[in-house]
């Protein structure tokens, strides 16, 4: 199990990677990844195109106590990118046949985030994690699968809580590999799973992003 803090910036940034590098000042940080809109061509024909965020910075910590201390630390708020939302997660990773699973190595991620509200948050999260990753593991070319369960009581001071219900990330070698996977039978099975989720009235967001390791 992993513990993460996520900053998302939708507004333009002069240098998104510089904004991400500023977060190396956050205390207790074990790893930092910056996600920016994918440069390669890749799409999911079952989801409409969305404007991606300018930057998603995902900060990893060794344990929950270190994450909680970092969220409360004044240095974290000072390092946060301008106009960012924040969210803290308990992160789960899953095995895949053709990749390491964890740690992340392939450079292209499909970041999926579900908005609240939902009729039964715990049931949605439980059903999602039980049903989605085993099928995602059959997507051709997939290298890693992660599910993110929000810790809703944690928000960095000075930022708005992103108010997520659930997060998911699948990782590929390239945008082209992602596009091929989205045209496989497993992708259609994943869409069918949505009928089994407890009702939720939020939006689910899908963004194809390039991942850059900032530290270590």
N, C-alpha and C positions, 0 to 999 in steps of 0.2 A: 504494500500500500504506500502511496505517495501523498504528499501534502503540498498544495500549490496555492499561489496567489496570482491572480490574473488582472492585468490592466488592459482595457480596450479603449482605443482612441478612434473615433469616427472622423473627427475634423482633420483638415490638412496639417501636416507637420513638415517643417523645412528639411529635417533629417531624421526619419523614424529610427534608424539604427543608433544614432547619437542619443535620442531620447531613451532608447532601451539600455544603452551602456550606462546612463546615469543611474540606473537601478542597481548597479553593482555595489552601491553604497548601502543597500538595505542590509541590516544586521542578520546574521544567521543564514545567509543565502548559500545554498548548495549548488544550484545550477540556474541558468537563465537562458531562455530561448526567446528570440524575437520573430514574430510572424508578420510578413508583409504580403500584399496581394501577389499572387502567382504571376510570373512573367510568361510562362508557357501557356499554350492553348489547351484547355481541358474543360469539359462541361459535364453536367449531370442532366440528361434529357428529362428526368422526372421532376426536377425542381426548377422554378423560374430563376433567371439570373438576378442577383442582388448586387448592390454596390458594397464592396468589401470594406471593412475597417482599414484605416491607414496603418494601424499597428495593433497587434495583440502581443503583449509581453507576458510570458508565463514564468514565474519564479518558483523554484522547487526548494523544499526544506526537508530535513531528515526526519522530523517528527512534528506532531500537532502542537506541542508546547512551543517549539521554536517558531512555527508559523504564527501562532497567536501573539507571541512576543513581538515578532516583526510587524504585524499589523498595527500594534499599539505604539510602536517606536516612532518618535518624532521624525527621525531620519527617513522613514519610509514615506510619510506624507510629503516631506520636502523633496524627495527624489521622484515622486509620481509625475508622469507626463501631464502636460496641461490638458484640461477638459476630458480627463479619463474617467471611466467607470471602473469599479473594482469588484472582485468576487474571489472568495476563498473556496477551495475544493478539497475533498478527499478523492484521490485519483486512483483508479484501478486499471491495471493493464492485463491483457489477455494474450494467450499464445497464438501464434500463427505458424503455418507450415514453412513458409518461404522467407522468413525474416527473423530478426532477433527478438521481436516483441518489445523488449526493454533492455537497455536504453535505446532511445530513438536514434536511428542512423540515417534513414532515407530523408530527403530534403523537402518533400512536398506533402502537405497535410490538408485534409478536408475537415475543417472545423465546423462542428454542428452544435448549436445552442438552442435550447427550448426555453421560451418565456413562460413565466407564471402568468395567470393562475392555472391550477389544476384541481379537479374534484378530490383527488386523493394523492398527495405528493409522494408519500412513501410507497404506495402501490405502483404508481407510475415508474418510479426509479427501480423498484425491484423487478417488475416485469420487463422493463427495458434492458436491464443488465443481464437478465436470464435468457432473453430471446434474441437480442440483436448481435452481440459479439460472436456467438457460434456460427451465425450465417455470414457475418462480415468476414470471418476467417476463410470463407470459401471464395471471396472476391479474388479474381486472378491478379497476381502481382502485389497483393497487400503485404506490407512489411511490419506494421504495428497497429494495435487497436487499444484505445483508452476510453474509459468512461469516467466522467467527472460528476461527483455528487456535491452540490453546494453546501457550504456551512453558512447558513443565512444570517447568523448573528455577527459575522465578521465583515466589517467594511472599513477601509482605510479612511481616517478622518480627512475631510476636504474633498472626497470623491463620492459620487452617487453609487449605491449598490446596483450592480447590473441586473439583479432580480431574476436570476436564472432558475429554472426548474431542473435542468439536466444538461450535461455536456457530453459530447462524443467527439473523438478524433480518430481518423483512419489515415494511414501514412503510406506513401508510394514513392517510387524512384523518380517519377516525372509526372508532369501534367498529362502527357500522352498516355502513360500507364494508368493514371486515374480515369481518364476518359474511356479507355478500353474496359476497365472494371465496371464502370457505370452502365455498360451495355451488355452485361452478363446476366444469366438467369438469377444469380444470387441477388443482384440489385433489385429485381422485380419482387423477389421474395421478401426483401427488407421493406419495400413499400407496402406489401400486404400485411406485415406485422402491425402497421399503424392502426389497423382496425381493432387490434387486441389491447391497445393502450387505454387506460382509464381516461375519461374525457379531460381535455385541457383546452383552454380558450386563448392561450397565448400563441405567438408566432414561432415557428421553428426556422432558424437562420442557418444557411449553408454557405461557407466561404472557402474557396481553394486558395491556399496560402503557401508561400515559400518560407521555410524555417531556417533561421540562422542561429547557430549556437554562439552566445556571447561569453558565457563562462560555464564550467572551467575551460 
